[in-house]
Amino acid sequence: MSMRTIPAELLHHCAEYLDVATLKNFRLASRATSVIGVEYLFHTVVLNFNAESTERFGNVLESVTLRPLVKKIIINGAEGNCEKEWDENYNQIDTPWSLAIPKIAQLPSVCEVEMKFDDECDFDEDDYGGYKQSYDYRVYYQKLFFAAVAESQNVDSLTIDGLQDRATDNFGSEETCAKVLGKTKKLALMIVSGSTEPSGQPDYSSLRSCISWRVPLFWLEPTQTHLTHLTLSVDDEWGVLPFMDVQTIHFPNLKSLALGNYTVAHEMQVNWILRHGATLEELTLSNCAIIYAFYNFANYDFWEDFVELRLIDLRWSDVFAMFKEKLQKLKHFRMANEPSRPTDYMISIQHRLPAMIQTERYKGYKDGGCPTPWMNDISAWADDYPELEGITPPGDEQDAKDQEALDMLLREIGKSEREIERMKILELRWVEGRGDNYYEREEREGDVDYEEEEVE
């Protein structure tokens, strides 16, 4: 069989798995592969915050041939630096990339847009503390971004990576925000917090306001009638503290839900997921934990009384059993812990995560713990707090129950015994400290660095 006789559908399927360098060679094989290769090379265009990238972006805009091929835009502001974009009076100045952002509306086929910021942010919005991107700098680009998306005709997928907790609802006029959110069907938010004071003590005031009311009111309520995909990840624990009350929010068309660093302490949090059982096909839990014990913690969202040491009976075996029974449309379930990875991995490898049982799936909480109140085994504080003696996470017996319940869930959604056993092997690699090998292999096979492509 020669290149000329291979069906176009098969060539398209092959091109999906090629990296940039191979795609460049692929398009030289024949006229047919040339057309297909260019289509995949320019499916995604990255606009970095530098003059070279902006020039190449401009070349795509000016090309009658390439402009309609672009389906996804990534505005990569992760390396942006406010000090390099300020005048002597600390006012934002126009840059080639800031002038280019509004032009994404000129790309007629774009349906997916992504905005990236630095994953480190300031603690105090009035003093950015030497970080590359101040609060005002982020808000400036957020407004530019939303204004451009509002004018784009076909955009229905929105990702913001590195969204600062205190800036989660500052995106421009009410009209602009309503226009953007009114057409968003796929939403991914990777939130970063300036939750550590210069003293090193945790402070959750800005993250609490972000999780408790900014995200639900600004992002979730306006999209609940039409959202089909939701990814929500925070670089600190959330769900219990800070608490997000989503009991009044329901997504009748939700097919995919992914949560990162989410904590669970009450069955009502699980019930919210179960309420989407009529439509939910994919569920991803990354770095998610059940809180098995609270010490000196008052949460009147869950409980009416204060108990100094509160033990939680909920276990993952219970949760998996509920998923198995109630999520009748579920086709894919993923669960893995990788604390060394930044939140943007919720975007890049979310769909390739396995489902596995790991030690960090249970955590304890002790108020006042530094640098974090969250700990896998809070009995480590027993020397100073004798009442915590023996308050350890569930042991081997519960491990077996969790694994059995997970296996039953995976069988229910159609996983073979071979696939289930393969995930257990991956789990051993994590325990041995070799979990990154899985990610590195998957990235090498699947991810594409579109910035290597030169516009011709």
matplotlib code that plots the C-alpha trace (Angstrom):
import matplotlib.pyplot as plt

x = [0.0, 1.4, 0.7, -1.6, -3.9, -4.1, -7.6, -7.6, -9.3, -6.4, -3.9, -5.8, -5.7, -1.9, -1.3, -3.1, -0.2, 2.7, 4.9, 5.9, 9.1, 7.5, 4.5, 7.0, 8.4, 4.9, 3.7, 6.6, 5.6, 2.8, 0.3, -2.3, -0.1, 1.0, -2.6, -3.2, 0.1, -0.4, -3.9, -2.5, 0.6, -1.6, -4.5, -3.1, -1.2, 0.7, 1.2, 4.1, 4.9, 7.8, 8.4, 9.3, 6.2, 4.0, 5.5, 4.8, 1.2, 0.9, 2.0, -0.8, -3.3, -2.2, -2.3, -5.5, -4.5, -3.5, -6.0, -9.0, -6.9, -6.4, -8.8, -7.1, -5.2, -2.9, -2.0, 1.1, 1.7, 3.5, 6.8, 5.2, 6.9, 5.1, 8.3, 9.3, 5.9, 5.6, 6.7, 8.5, 5.2, 4.3, 1.6, 1.0, 2.4, 1.3, 3.4, 3.4, 1.6, -0.9, -1.9, -2.1, -4.5, -7.6, -6.9, -7.7, -11.3, -10.0, -9.4, -12.8, -12.4, -11.1, -13.3, -10.9, -8.9, -6.5, -4.8, -1.7, -0.3, 2.7, 1.8, 3.3, 1.4, 1.5, 0.0, -1.1, -2.6, -1.2, 2.4, 3.2, 6.3, 8.7, 6.7, 6.8, 3.0, 1.2, -2.6, -3.1, -0.9, -3.0, -6.3, -5.1, -4.6, -7.7, -9.8, -8.0, -8.5, -12.2, -12.9, -11.3, -13.2, -16.4, -15.9, -14.9, -17.8, -17.2, -15.3, -17.1, -14.1, -12.3, -9.2, -7.4, -4.2, -2.7, -5.8, -5.0, -7.5, -8.2, -8.7, -11.1, -14.0, -12.3, -12.6, -14.2, -17.7, -20.8, -21.8, -18.5, -18.5, -22.1, -21.3, -18.3, -19.8, -23.1, -21.4, -18.9, -19.5, -16.1, -14.5, -11.2, -9.9, -6.5, -6.4, -3.3, -3.3, -1.1, -2.1, 1.3, 2.2, 5.8, 6.1, 5.5, 2.1, -0.8, -3.6, -6.7, -8.7, -8.4, -8.7, -11.8, -13.5, -12.5, -13.8, -16.8, -18.4, -16.3, -16.1, -19.7, -21.2, -19.0, -18.2, -20.6, -24.0, -23.9, -22.8, -24.8, -27.5, -25.1, -21.8, -20.7, -17.1, -15.8, -12.2, -11.6, -8.2, -6.5, -2.9, -4.0, -6.6, -10.2, -13.7, -13.8, -11.6, -12.2, -15.8, -17.6, -21.3, -22.5, -25.8, -27.9, -25.8, -26.6, -25.3, -28.0, -25.7, -22.4, -20.4, -17.0, -15.9, -12.3, -11.4, -7.8, -6.8, -10.4, -11.1, -14.2, -15.5, -19.3, -21.5, -23.3, -20.1, -20.3, -24.0, -23.4, -21.4, -24.0, -26.7, -25.1, -25.4, -27.8, -25.2, -21.7, -19.4, -15.9, -14.8, -11.2, -10.0, -6.4, -4.8, -8.2, -8.5, -11.1, -10.4, -10.5, -10.0, -10.2, -8.6, -9.7, -11.8, -15.2, -17.2, -20.8, -21.4, -21.2, -21.9, -24.0, -21.7, -18.0, -16.0, -12.3, -11.5, -13.9, -13.4, -14.9, -16.4, -16.6, -14.2, -13.2, -14.8, -18.1, -17.5, -16.6, -19.6, -21.8, -20.2, -20.8, -24.5, -25.4, -23.2, -24.9, -23.4, -19.8, -17.3, -14.0, -12.8, -9.4, -7.8, -4.2, -2.0, 1.1, 1.9, 5.1, 3.2, 1.8, -1.9, -1.5, -1.1, -4.8, -5.0, -2.1, -2.5, -5.9, -7.3, -4.4, -4.3, -4.9, -7.2, -5.3, -5.2, -2.6, -1.7, -2.4, -6.1, -6.7, -5.6, -6.0, -6.5, -5.0, -5.8, -2.6, -0.4, 2.6, 3.4, 0.2, -2.7, -3.1, -1.2, -1.4, -0.9, -1.9, -0.7, 2.7, 1.7, 0.9, 4.0, 2.5, -1.2, -1.6, -5.2, -3.9, -2.1, -3.3, -5.3, -3.8, -5.1, -7.0, -4.7, -4.1, -7.6, -9.1, -6.6, -8.0, -11.6, -10.8, -9.0, -11.8, -14.4, -12.3, -11.9, -15.6, -16.2, -13.7, -15.3, -18.7, -17.6, -16.1, -12.4, -10.8, -8.9, -5.7, -6.3, -7.0, -3.8, -1.8, -3.0, -1.8, 1.6, 1.6, 0.7, 3.8, 5.9, 4.5, 5.3, 8.8, 9.2, 9.0, 5.6, 7.1, 8.2, 4.5, 4.0, 7.2, 6.4, 2.9, 4.0, 6.7, 4.1, 1.2, 2.1, 3.0, 5.2, 3.6, 6.1, 8.7, 6.7, 7.8, 5.2, 6.1]
y = [0.0, 3.4, 6.8, 7.6, 4.7, 5.1, 6.4, 10.0, 8.9, 6.7, 9.4, 11.7, 9.1, 8.7, 12.4, 12.7, 10.8, 12.6, 15.3, 18.5, 17.2, 14.1, 16.1, 18.3, 15.2, 13.6, 16.5, 16.1, 12.5, 13.4, 16.0, 14.3, 14.2, 17.8, 19.1, 16.9, 17.7, 21.5, 21.1, 19.4, 21.7, 24.8, 23.3, 25.0, 28.3, 29.5, 33.2, 33.7, 37.0, 37.9, 39.7, 36.6, 34.7, 37.7, 38.1, 34.5, 34.9, 37.9, 35.8, 33.3, 36.1, 37.4, 34.0, 33.3, 29.6, 29.2, 31.4, 29.0, 26.0, 27.4, 25.7, 26.4, 29.5, 29.3, 32.7, 31.8, 34.6, 32.3, 34.2, 37.6, 40.2, 43.3, 45.2, 44.9, 46.2, 49.2, 52.8, 54.9, 55.6, 51.9, 52.1, 49.3, 50.0, 48.5, 45.5, 43.6, 40.7, 42.8, 44.4, 40.9, 39.4, 41.2, 39.9, 36.3, 37.2, 37.4, 33.6, 32.2, 28.6, 29.0, 27.1, 26.6, 29.3, 29.0, 31.7, 30.9, 32.9, 32.3, 29.8, 32.0, 35.0, 37.8, 37.6, 41.2, 42.9, 46.2, 44.9, 42.3, 41.3, 40.9, 38.2, 38.5, 39.2, 41.6, 41.5, 44.5, 42.9, 39.8, 41.7, 43.8, 40.6, 38.9, 41.8, 41.8, 38.1, 38.1, 41.1, 39.1, 35.9, 37.8, 38.9, 35.4, 33.7, 30.0, 29.8, 27.5, 26.0, 28.2, 27.4, 29.6, 28.2, 30.1, 32.1, 34.0, 33.4, 37.1, 37.8, 35.1, 37.5, 40.4, 40.0, 43.2, 44.6, 42.6, 42.6, 41.1, 38.5, 37.5, 37.1, 34.9, 32.7, 32.4, 30.4, 28.5, 24.7, 23.5, 25.3, 24.6, 26.7, 26.1, 28.4, 29.5, 31.1, 33.6, 31.8, 32.0, 35.1, 36.4, 35.0, 31.5, 31.1, 30.0, 32.5, 31.3, 34.6, 35.2, 31.6, 31.2, 34.1, 32.7, 29.2, 30.1, 32.7, 34.1, 30.8, 29.7, 33.1, 34.2, 31.0, 28.2, 29.7, 31.5, 28.3, 25.7, 25.4, 24.6, 23.4, 19.9, 19.8, 21.2, 21.0, 22.8, 22.5, 24.6, 24.5, 24.1, 21.9, 23.0, 21.6, 21.4, 24.3, 26.5, 25.2, 25.4, 25.1, 23.8, 22.2, 24.7, 24.3, 21.6, 21.0, 19.1, 18.5, 17.7, 14.9, 15.4, 16.5, 16.8, 18.0, 18.6, 18.9, 18.4, 17.3, 15.4, 15.1, 14.7, 12.6, 15.6, 16.4, 13.0, 13.4, 16.5, 14.4, 11.7, 14.2, 14.3, 10.6, 11.0, 12.6, 12.1, 10.0, 11.0, 11.6, 12.5, 13.0, 14.2, 14.6, 14.3, 13.1, 12.1, 13.9, 11.1, 13.4, 17.0, 18.5, 21.9, 22.6, 24.3, 23.9, 24.8, 24.1, 20.4, 20.1, 22.0, 21.5, 22.0, 18.9, 19.3, 15.9, 14.8, 11.5, 10.9, 7.5, 8.0, 5.9, 5.6, 2.1, 3.8, 6.4, 4.0, 1.9, 5.0, 5.8, 2.3, 2.4, 5.9, 7.0, 4.8, 6.7, 6.6, 5.4, 6.7, 7.0, 8.3, 8.8, 9.5, 11.6, 13.4, 16.3, 17.1, 18.2, 21.7, 22.2, 22.6, 18.8, 18.7, 20.0, 18.2, 14.7, 14.6, 12.1, 9.7, 9.4, 5.9, 4.9, 3.7, 3.5, 5.6, 6.6, 10.3, 9.6, 10.0, 13.1, 14.6, 18.3, 20.1, 23.8, 25.9, 23.4, 25.0, 25.2, 23.4, 22.1, 19.1, 15.9, 12.3, 11.2, 13.8, 11.5, 12.9, 15.9, 13.6, 14.7, 18.2, 17.1, 13.7, 13.4, 12.7, 9.6, 6.7, 9.0, 7.5, 7.1, 3.9, 0.9, -2.2, -3.6, -0.5, -0.5, -3.9, -2.7, 0.4, -1.6, -4.2, -1.4, 0.4, -2.8, -3.4, 0.2, -0.3, -3.5, -1.9, 0.8, -1.8, -2.1, -5.5, -7.4, -6.7, -3.0, -3.2, -5.1, -2.7, 0.2, -1.7, -2.0, 1.8, 2.2, 0.3, 2.6, 5.5, 3.9, 3.2, 6.9, 6.1, 7.6, 10.4, 7.7, 7.2, 10.9, 11.3, 8.5, 9.7, 13.2, 12.1, 10.0, 12.5, 16.1, 18.5, 21.5, 23.7, 26.5, 24.6, 25.2, 28.1, 29.9, 29.8]
z = [0.0, -1.0, 0.6, -2.3, -1.5, 2.3, 3.3, 4.5, 7.7, 8.6, 7.8, 10.1, 12.9, 12.4, 12.6, 15.9, 17.6, 16.0, 17.6, 15.9, 14.4, 13.0, 11.7, 9.7, 8.0, 7.7, 5.6, 3.1, 2.2, -0.3, -1.2, 1.0, 4.0, 3.4, 3.7, 6.8, 8.4, 8.1, 9.6, 12.7, 13.0, 13.2, 15.2, 18.2, 18.3, 21.3, 22.0, 24.4, 26.0, 23.7, 20.4, 18.4, 19.3, 18.7, 15.2, 14.4, 15.7, 13.4, 10.5, 11.1, 11.3, 7.9, 6.2, 4.4, 4.4, 8.0, 9.8, 9.4, 10.6, 14.1, 16.6, 19.9, 21.2, 24.2, 25.6, 27.6, 30.1, 32.6, 32.0, 31.9, 34.2, 35.4, 36.1, 32.5, 31.4, 33.7, 32.9, 35.5, 37.3, 37.5, 34.9, 32.4, 29.0, 25.6, 24.5, 21.2, 23.0, 24.8, 21.5, 19.9, 22.4, 21.1, 17.6, 18.5, 17.6, 14.0, 14.0, 12.7, 13.7, 17.3, 19.7, 22.6, 24.5, 27.3, 29.5, 31.5, 34.4, 36.7, 39.4, 42.2, 43.3, 45.9, 49.4, 49.6, 46.5, 47.6, 47.8, 45.2, 47.2, 44.3, 42.5, 38.7, 38.4, 40.6, 41.2, 38.9, 36.2, 36.3, 36.2, 33.3, 31.1, 32.4, 31.1, 27.8, 27.5, 28.3, 26.0, 23.1, 24.0, 24.1, 20.5, 19.3, 17.5, 18.2, 21.5, 24.0, 25.9, 28.4, 30.5, 33.0, 34.5, 37.4, 38.3, 41.5, 44.3, 45.0, 41.3, 40.4, 39.7, 38.1, 34.3, 33.1, 32.7, 33.6, 30.0, 28.8, 31.5, 30.8, 27.1, 27.8, 30.4, 28.6, 25.8, 27.8, 27.8, 28.9, 31.9, 33.5, 36.4, 38.0, 41.0, 42.9, 46.3, 48.1, 51.3, 53.1, 54.9, 54.7, 58.3, 56.9, 58.6, 56.5, 55.9, 54.2, 54.1, 50.3, 49.4, 51.6, 49.9, 46.5, 47.2, 49.3, 47.1, 44.2, 42.2, 42.9, 42.1, 39.3, 37.5, 38.4, 38.7, 35.3, 33.5, 35.2, 32.5, 29.7, 31.1, 29.9, 31.3, 34.6, 35.9, 39.2, 40.9, 43.6, 44.7, 48.4, 50.0, 49.6, 49.9, 53.7, 54.4, 52.6, 52.2, 48.9, 49.2, 45.8, 47.1, 45.1, 41.9, 39.4, 35.9, 34.0, 31.0, 32.9, 31.2, 32.7, 36.2, 37.5, 41.0, 42.2, 45.9, 46.9, 50.5, 51.7, 55.2, 54.8, 52.7, 51.3, 49.3, 47.7, 47.1, 45.0, 42.6, 42.6, 41.6, 38.2, 37.7, 34.8, 32.6, 34.1, 32.0, 33.3, 36.9, 37.8, 41.4, 41.6, 45.1, 46.7, 50.3, 52.9, 56.2, 58.8, 61.9, 62.9, 65.9, 67.2, 64.1, 64.0, 60.8, 61.2, 57.5, 58.3, 62.0, 64.5, 67.5, 68.2, 69.2, 70.0, 68.4, 65.7, 63.9, 60.5, 59.6, 55.8, 53.8, 50.2, 50.0, 50.8, 48.2, 45.5, 46.3, 45.9, 42.6, 41.4, 42.3, 41.4, 38.4, 35.9, 32.8, 34.1, 31.5, 32.9, 36.5, 37.4, 40.8, 41.6, 43.9, 42.7, 45.1, 43.3, 40.2, 39.6, 39.0, 35.3, 35.1, 35.6, 32.1, 30.3, 31.5, 33.2, 30.7, 31.1, 34.8, 36.2, 39.1, 42.1, 45.9, 47.7, 51.2, 50.8, 50.1, 53.9, 55.8, 59.2, 60.2, 63.2, 63.6, 63.8, 62.2, 60.4, 57.5, 56.9, 59.1, 56.8, 57.5, 56.6, 60.2, 62.8, 65.6, 64.9, 67.0, 70.0, 71.9, 72.3, 72.1, 74.0, 72.9, 69.3, 70.4, 68.2, 65.8, 62.7, 59.2, 58.3, 58.1, 56.0, 56.6, 55.1, 52.3, 51.2, 51.4, 49.4, 46.8, 46.5, 46.2, 43.5, 41.6, 41.6, 40.4, 37.6, 36.5, 36.5, 34.0, 31.7, 32.7, 32.1, 34.7, 32.8, 33.0, 36.7, 37.4, 35.3, 37.5, 40.6, 39.1, 38.6, 42.2, 43.3, 41.2, 43.1, 46.4, 45.2, 44.2, 40.4, 39.7, 37.5, 35.0, 34.1, 33.5, 31.5, 29.2, 28.6, 28.0, 25.5, 23.6, 23.8, 24.3, 21.5, 21.8, 19.1, 19.9, 17.9, 14.7, 12.5, 10.4, 6.7]

ax = plt.figure().add_subplot(projection="3d")
ax.plot(x, y, z, "-o")
ax.set_aspect("equal")
plt.show()
